[in-house]
Amino acid sequence: MNNSMGKEMKKNEADTKVPAKQGEYEVGDKHPPKEHQFKPGQSGNPKGPPVRRTHLWVWLCEYMGMTDARLAKVKTKRLTQVQQAAIVLVENFKAGKFSKSSRLMRYIVDREEGKALETIKLTGEEPLSADECEDIREILRENGSID
């Protein structure tokens, strides 16, 4: 009987893993051996951090929400290029210069917020003529919906 108990104890001891020691360091759960740990300065993500976005939309919203007096106090020489571009867009809108700024602004909004879906609902059973299709394209170009 003692013989069988001794075999059971040895079997149970083999099932449970005891952490090994490497000098003063215990290897075990969440403690890998030293040779498998990251080296100093080595990241756990070999591809590096994700590419950061410029956040032009964030700065544009920030400056659009400012009063004229507060916007005038912003020291543009200390700003990043993205911040400077956002201020230029805001100033163009204030001055009524919409030609190029509005197209860029629409592009920024589409990129950051997602382009709104545009639908055209046609009534009638007759197919559109080539001239009617061209008229629709021209209207969409004027609105900046297509290039």
N, C-alpha and C positions, 0 to 999 in steps of 0.2 A: 504494500500500500504506500509506503514511503517513496518507493521507486516511482510510482505513477504520479504522485504529487510533485515530486522533483521535476519530472518531465513537463508537467503542466505549467509550473512556475517559469521554467526556461522558455517555454513556448510563448507565454504571456509577455515576458520581458522582451522577446524578439519583436512582438507586435508594436510595442510602444517605443518610439524613437526618442532617444535621450540626446539633448543637444551636445555637440562636440565642443571641446575647448580649443581655442587657438591662442595660446598664451593667456592673457587676461580677458580675451574676448570670447563670449559664448556664441556659437553658431546655432541658429534655430529659426523659429517662425519670425519673419520680418528682419532677420539678422543674417544675411548671406555671408558666405566665406569672404575673406578680405580680397582674394583674387577675382571675385565676381562683383565687387562693388564698383561704383563709378569712381573714376580717378578725379582728383581735384581739378576743377575747371571743365569737366566733362558733363554734358547735359544728359538727362534721361530721354530727351527727344533729339535724336541725331539730325533730324531735318531742321531743327531750330524752331524759333517761335513763328507763329503765323504772320504773314505779311500784314503790316498795319495799314489801315486806310488813312487817307488824308483828312477826313472829317470836314470837308468844305461845307457840307450841309449844316453841320452843328454850328460852325462859326457864322455861317450866313444867318441862321435863325437867331443866334445870339445878338448879332449886330442889328438885325432887322427889328428886334425888340427894344433897342435902345432909343432914348430920346435924342434929338439933335444935339443938345448941350452935352449929354454924356458921351455921344459918339465923337464930338469934337475934342474931348479930353483924352481920347485914346492915342497913345504915342505909337505911331505906325512904325517907327524905326526899330522898335524892340519886338515887333511881331514876326511870326514866321511868314513865309511866302503864302501859305494857304490863308492865314488870317488877313494878310494884306489884300489878297484877291477878293476875299469876302467883303472887305470894306469898300473896295473899288466898285463891286457890284451894287452894294447898298447905296453908295453915293451916286452912281449912274441912275438908279431908280429914282432917287430923290430929285435929281436934276432933270428927269424926264428923258434921259437917253436910253431908249428901250431897244434900239435896232439890234445890236449884237448882244447886249446883256440879257435881253429877254430869251433869246434862243439858248444862250449858255445856262441861264437860270432854269429853263424848262428841261434841259439835258440833265442838270444836277438833280432836280426834283425827280425826274424819271429814274435816274440811277439809284438814288437813295431811298425813295419811297415806293418805287415800282411804278411802271408806266400804267396809267389807267387804260382800261379797255375801251375802245371806241367801236360802236356798232352802227351800222347803217341799215335801217329797215326800209325795204322797198315794198311799196304796195302796188298792186296791179299784176296782171298776168303776162303782160308783154315783156319780152327781154329788152334790156337796155341796148340802145344803139351805140356805135363807136363814139359818136359825138357826146352823148350823155355820159359815157364812161370817162371821157376826157374832161368834161366839165367837173365831174366829181373829183377827179385827180387834182385838178387845178385848185379847187376849194380846199382840199386837204393840204396841198402844198402851201397855200396862203396861211392856213392855220398852224403850219409847222408840224403837222401830224406825220407827213412823209417828206422825204428829201427829193 
